Amino acid sequence: MPVSRPYRPEPRFMALGPEFADNVEPARFPTAIIRHRHQRAAATVGLEQLSDAEWLAHFARFEPLPENQPKPLAMRYHGHQFRNYNQELGDGRGFLFAQLRETGTGRLLDLATKGSGKTPYSRSADGRLTLKGGVREVLAATMLETLGVPTSRAFSLIETGEALERGDEPSPTRSGVLTRLSHSHIRFGTFQRHAYFDRPDLVGTLAEYALATYFPDVDATDPGAALMACAARATARLAARWMAAGFVHGVLNTDNMVVTGESFDYGPWRFLPRSDPYFTAAYFDHAGLYAFGRQPQTAFWNLEQLGGCLSLISGSEGLIAALELFGPAYQAELAAAVVERLGLVSRGAGGDQGLAQAAFAGLSEGGEALRWEPFFFDWFCGAASERRALESPRSVLYQQAAMLEFRRRLEGYEPERRERLESPVFAADLPQEMLIAEVENIWAAIAYQENWQPLHDKLAALEAARLAYGLAPQSRNDCD
């Protein structure tokens, strides 16, 4: 098999044993057509040289990668779903397929699936994924990576030739299997399962595994408190970057959050069309529990549930101190994320919070007329873009009181790598966005015309935007 030099297999999770996962068999699909192949991500893990036939062998039939995990593993976990505890969860339509090191960062990454067939945790479901769901996940993950949000990457999407019956979209509908490249699948709910069964030994084993694997430089004298501190900081960074990106995850259950602070599992997601703290992504979120403005609060609540599990192995004093890191970290990370999105040099140590607050106030004042993404686009590199912003179709909006205060606070900020403005991306009137109407149009072209070109064009445009923005790497392997 033609793996390249960066390929470094390291299947660690399976050594934890049968209390943490079950060996499963992948589904056998009638068809396998490559619809998306993330070649740049593949190059970071040494898989870019696979032929299409080899790609299908590994990501449609799930034949093991060389020296990697010999069998797929359906991971065991529980979780709070809309704050109702569910002990019947687990990988119901996916599995951990392989683990391998990322070139450059050295991070251990997971290749894991969605729609790969039934497992012991499927219950009455069919273990499949709609092709539309796969396309939506490709679009969400790509947009988030473009905006510098820690996210899983949609590594592969294969159409699989089955007709699926679904209650929330026209049926029968086409099927697909997705493979993600992610920085861990150690969910808060993974700990919840072992705490539910009153197994402090397994909670301790999992905490030690997570620290050794993802935070190896952290003092693990008190594993529970150490992991809590790392998870609190990582989750604060993630929540802050969701907010700066105007992203609404939609289903922030404890089984959809991982200790490394990386966003994944995109179902009913949305990007804000405009500033609205009450905006929800899931049609079934009637109470607005996971609305845009409540995401930081939800992230903290989920951390509290993780802390309850870790209390089986650590004292309350250390856990509370670790949990209390979230608030200050979130405020600092939010300011840093806004400044980064604006392409500016940070003043550091709390010096950016005034600008961040002014930016959100200006977005709020803009109301229905000012969309989220065009604001950050117009003012990228701050005062260096003032002429561009004031000549844009949105110029009148930048004369309002809150926006004038924002512009005043921009004074004195230096652009970070001003040369980024030379990209052709910034010659356009509008940035790349990911609003629901465009997502539906991309899918309609596929569903009704068998036209995949709009999807390919969108992904190419997002790649150009990613290079133009040059935002920070999506995730880190430390606990700072």
Secondary structure, 3 states (H helix, E strand, C coil): CCCCCCCCECCCHHHHCCCCEEECCCCCCCCCEEEEECHHHHHHCCCCCCCHHHHHHHHCCCCCCCCCCCCCEEECCCEEECCEEECCCCCCCCCEEEEEECCCCCCEEEEEEECCCCCCCCCCCCCCEEHHHHHHHHHHHHHHHHCCCCECEEEEEEEEEEEECCCCCCCCEEEEEEEEEECCCCEHHHHHHHHHCCCHHHHHHHHHHHHHHHCCCCCCCCHHHHHHHHHHHHHHHHHHHHHHHCEECCCCCHHHCECCCCECCCCCCEECCECCCCCCCCCCCCCCCCCHHHHHHHHHHHHHHHHHHHCCCCCHHHHHHHHCCHHHHHHHHHHHHHHHHCCECCCCCCCCHHHHHHHHHHHHHHHHHCEHHHHHHHCCCHHHHHHHHHCCCCHHHHHCHHHHHHHHHHCCCCECCHHHHHCHHHHCCCCCCCCHHHHHHHHHHHHHHCCCHHHHHHHHHHHHHHHHHCCCCCCCCCCC
